[in-house]
């Protein structure tokens, strides 16, 4: 059994969103199709939801939430 705190999960989610945004930007920049360019532009901007949601809370609330610990029995390997 492992202990993971919410802060670790939020950090991993933010990292994933940054990588996904970059992925869509690369597709947009390489495509000559305007529909693909528009869609990937939208998707790349859509990846910014986590920071937008978190900015609505005070730093104290965010700190408290990030410190919550979760017990889990299965391996947590988001890369797979």
N, CA and C of each residue as an Amber inpcrd file, in Angstrom:
protein
   240
   0.8500000  -1.1750000   0.0000000   0.0000000   0.0000000   0.0000000
   0.8980000   1.2410000   0.0000000   0.4790000   2.2300000  -0.7460000
   1.2360000   3.4740000  -0.8470000   0.3650000   4.6460000  -0.4140000
   1.0360000   5.7150000  -0.0600000   0.3470000   6.9500000   0.3010000
   0.6920000   7.9880000  -0.7700000  -0.3420000   8.5830000  -1.3170000
  -0.1800000   9.6550000  -2.3000000  -0.9850000  10.8350000  -1.7930000
  -0.4000000  12.0360000  -1.8730000  -1.2090000  13.1770000  -1.4510000
  -1.7910000  13.8870000  -2.6680000  -2.8280000  14.6350000  -2.4350000
  -3.5420000  15.3230000  -3.5090000  -2.6050000  16.2720000  -4.2570000
  -1.6730000  16.8670000  -3.5510000  -0.7030000  17.7630000  -4.1920000
   0.0830000  17.0550000  -5.2780000   0.5240000  15.8180000  -5.0020000
   1.2470000  15.0450000  -6.0160000   0.3650000  14.8000000  -7.2370000
  -0.8870000  14.4550000  -6.9930000  -1.8100000  14.2010000  -8.1020000
  -2.0600000  15.4690000  -8.9140000  -2.2290000  16.6040000  -8.2370000
  -2.4350000  17.8670000  -8.9430000  -1.2060000  18.2490000  -9.7670000
  -0.0100000  18.0090000  -9.2150000   1.2200000  18.3050000  -9.9480000
   1.3260000  17.4350000 -11.1980000   0.9950000  16.1580000 -11.0570000
   1.0360000  15.2590000 -12.2130000  -0.0030000  15.6690000 -13.2590000
  -1.1770000  16.0810000 -12.8040000  -2.2230000  16.5140000 -13.7350000
  -1.7830000  17.7840000 -14.4680000  -1.1660000  18.7080000 -13.7630000
  -0.6850000  19.9390000 -14.3980000   0.3980000  19.6360000 -15.4210000
   1.3050000  18.7380000 -15.0710000   2.3590000  18.3530000 -16.0020000
   1.7600000  17.7060000 -17.2510000   0.7820000  16.8440000 -17.0430000
   0.1160000  16.1960000 -18.1770000  -0.5590000  17.2350000 -19.0680000
  -1.2440000  18.2020000 -18.4650000  -1.9030000  19.2360000 -19.2510000
  -0.9000000  20.0510000 -20.0570000   0.2640000  20.3590000 -19.4740000
   1.2950000  21.1010000 -20.2030000   1.8130000  20.2950000 -21.3880000
   2.0600000  19.0030000 -21.1720000   2.5520000  18.1630000 -22.2680000
   1.4890000  18.0120000 -23.3580000   0.2340000  17.8680000 -22.9550000
  -0.8510000  17.7390000 -23.9250000  -1.0190000  19.0220000 -24.7290000
  -0.9130000  20.1590000 -24.0640000  -0.9940000  21.4350000 -24.7570000
   0.1000000  21.5340000 -25.8160000   1.3230000  21.1620000 -25.4610000
   2.4350000  21.2170000 -26.4110000   2.2100000  20.2730000 -27.5890000
   1.6510000  19.1100000 -27.2990000   1.3340000  18.1350000 -28.3560000
   0.3680000  18.7440000 -29.3730000  -0.6880000  19.3810000 -28.8900000
  -1.6670000  19.9950000 -29.7860000  -1.0640000  21.1730000 -30.5520000
  -0.2050000  21.9370000 -29.9140000   0.4500000  23.0570000 -30.5850000
   1.3100000  22.5430000 -31.7430000   2.0270000  21.4420000 -31.5210000
   2.8540000  20.8750000 -32.5870000   2.0070000  20.4060000 -33.7620000
   0.8950000  19.7540000 -33.4710000  -0.0010000  19.3190000 -34.5510000
  -0.5350000  20.5300000 -35.3030000  -0.9780000  21.5330000 -34.5650000
  -1.5160000  22.7490000 -35.1940000  -0.4770000  23.3920000 -36.1080000
   0.7550000  23.4930000 -35.6360000   1.7940000  24.1630000 -36.4130000
   2.2000000  23.3670000 -37.6590000   2.0240000  22.0630000 -37.6330000
   2.4330000  21.2290000 -38.7680000   1.3120000  21.0220000 -39.7890000
   0.0850000  21.2600000 -39.3930000  -1.0450000  20.9810000 -40.2790000
  -1.2960000  22.1330000 -41.2460000  -1.7090000  21.7660000 -42.4370000
  -2.0940000  22.7670000 -43.4290000  -3.6220000  22.8640000 -43.5360000
  -4.3170000  21.9800000 -42.8440000  -5.7750000  21.9560000 -42.8740000
  -6.3110000  22.9440000 -41.8300000  -7.1070000  23.8980000 -42.2750000
  -7.6210000  24.9210000 -41.3540000  -8.5270000  24.3340000 -40.2700000
  -9.2860000  23.2880000 -40.5990000 -10.1380000  22.6520000 -39.6010000
  -9.3180000  22.0160000 -38.4900000  -8.2590000  21.3270000 -38.8700000
  -7.3630000  20.7120000 -37.8830000  -6.6840000  21.7940000 -37.0600000
  -6.2560000  22.8530000 -37.7240000  -5.5840000  23.9490000 -37.0030000
  -6.5190000  24.5840000 -35.9720000  -7.7700000  24.8180000 -36.3660000
  -8.7360000  25.4110000 -35.4460000  -9.0250000  24.4860000 -34.2690000
  -9.2330000  23.2220000 -34.5680000  -9.5400000  22.2580000 -33.5120000
  -8.3780000  22.0920000 -32.5360000  -7.1620000  21.9690000 -33.0460000
  -6.0160000  21.8020000 -32.1470000  -5.7150000  23.0900000 -31.3850000
  -6.0170000  24.2460000 -31.9610000  -5.8900000  25.5070000 -31.2220000
  -6.8440000  25.4950000 -30.0260000  -8.0800000  25.0790000 -30.2730000
  -9.0620000  24.9890000 -29.1970000  -8.5950000  23.9930000 -28.1350000
  -8.1590000  22.8040000 -28.5540000  -7.7150000  21.7870000 -27.5960000
  -6.5270000  22.2720000 -26.7750000  -5.5890000  22.9680000 -27.4000000
  -4.4080000  23.4210000 -26.6530000  -4.7990000  24.4350000 -25.5830000
  -5.7780000  25.2790000 -25.8650000  -6.2370000  26.2490000 -24.8630000
  -7.1320000  25.5950000 -23.8140000  -7.8140000  24.5280000 -24.1950000
  -8.7190000  23.8140000 -23.3030000  -7.9630000  23.1440000 -22.1480000
  -6.6810000  22.9400000 -22.3110000  -5.8820000  22.2290000 -21.3060000
  -5.5510000  23.0860000 -20.0950000  -6.0450000  24.2700000 -20.0290000
  -5.6810000  25.1760000 -18.9250000  -6.7240000  25.2180000 -17.8160000
  -7.5330000  24.2080000 -17.6980000  -8.6220000  24.2580000 -16.7240000
  -8.1720000  24.1280000 -15.2830000  -7.2160000  23.2920000 -14.9920000
  -6.8010000  23.0830000 -13.6020000  -6.3370000  24.3780000 -12.9350000
  -5.4400000  25.1430000 -13.5410000  -5.0500000  26.4140000 -12.9000000
  -6.2220000  27.3840000 -12.7600000  -7.1200000  27.3830000 -13.7400000
  -8.2810000  28.2730000 -13.6700000  -9.1780000  27.9270000 -12.4840000
  -9.3710000  26.6440000 -12.2540000 -10.2100000  26.2090000 -11.1360000
  -9.5310000  26.5330000  -9.8130000  -8.2480000  26.2520000  -9.7120000
  -7.5340000  26.4440000  -8.4430000  -7.4110000  27.9090000  -8.0400000
  -7.3870000  28.8170000  -9.0130000  -7.2190000  30.2240000  -8.6450000
  -8.4520000  30.7990000  -7.9450000  -9.5550000  30.0490000  -7.9520000
 -10.7640000  30.5110000  -7.2710000 -10.7020000  30.2830000  -5.7630000
  -9.6830000  29.5390000  -5.3010000  -9.5700000  29.2150000  -3.8810000
  -8.4130000  29.9720000  -3.2480000  -8.5240000  30.2020000  -1.9620000
  -7.4620000  30.8990000  -1.2420000  -6.2380000  29.9890000  -1.1320000
  -5.0610000  30.5760000  -0.9510000  -3.8500000  29.7680000  -0.7910000
  -3.9440000  28.7860000   0.3870000  -4.6280000  29.1670000   1.4550000
  -4.7720000  28.2890000   2.6130000  -5.5930000  27.0570000   2.2630000
  -6.6810000  27.2590000   1.5280000  -7.5300000  26.1360000   1.1240000
  -6.7520000  25.2050000   0.1990000  -6.0470000  25.7700000  -0.7540000
  -5.2610000  24.9490000  -1.6830000  -4.2030000  24.1560000  -0.9330000
  -3.5390000  24.7990000   0.0090000  -2.5140000  24.1030000   0.8010000
  -3.1230000  22.9480000   1.5880000  -4.2810000  23.1760000   2.1780000
  -4.9570000  22.1090000   2.9290000  -5.3590000  20.9520000   2.0190000
  -5.9050000  21.2680000   0.8640000  -6.3200000  20.2180000  -0.0720000
  -5.1090000  19.4400000  -0.5660000  -4.0340000  20.1440000  -0.9140000
  -2.8360000  19.4730000  -1.4240000  -2.2090000  18.5330000  -0.3980000
  -2.4270000  18.7950000   0.8730000  -1.8030000  17.9590000   1.9040000
  -2.6160000  16.7070000   2.2470000  -3.8170000  16.5800000   1.7110000
  -4.6450000  15.4010000   1.9910000  -3.9510000  14.1590000   1.4430000
  -3.8700000  13.1390000   2.2650000  -3.2210000  11.8950000   1.8550000
  -4.2580000  10.8440000   1.5050000  -3.9540000  10.0900000   0.4680000
  -4.8190000   8.9990000   0.0200000  -4.0380000   7.6970000   0.0900000
  -4.6770000   6.6680000   0.6030000  -4.0670000   5.3400000   0.5950000
  -4.5320000   4.6300000  -0.6630000  -3.6120000   3.9210000  -1.2870000
  -3.9960000   3.1620000  -2.4650000  -3.2070000   1.8700000  -2.5180000
  -3.8420000   0.8530000  -3.0520000  -3.2400000  -0.4630000  -3.0930000
  -2.6200000  -0.7960000  -4.4460000  -3.0570000  -0.1640000  -5.4930000
  -2.5130000  -0.4890000  -6.8050000  -1.3810000   0.4710000  -7.1510000
  -0.4560000   0.0350000  -8.0060000   0.6520000   0.9090000  -8.3720000
   0.1600000   2.1430000  -9.1460000   0.7040000   3.2750000  -8.8290000
   0.3400000   4.5140000  -9.5140000   1.4700000   4.8790000 -10.4680000
   1.2960000   4.5070000 -11.7490000   2.3060000   4.7950000 -12.7650000
   1.5910000   5.4720000 -13.9300000   1.4120000   6.8010000 -13.8510000
   0.6320000   7.5060000 -14.8670000   1.2540000   7.4420000 -16.2590000
   2.5520000   7.2490000 -16.3540000   3.2150000   7.2090000 -17.6520000
   2.7290000   6.0430000 -18.5010000   2.2910000   4.9510000 -17.8360000
   1.8200000   3.7980000 -18.5920000   0.3990000   4.0290000 -19.0340000
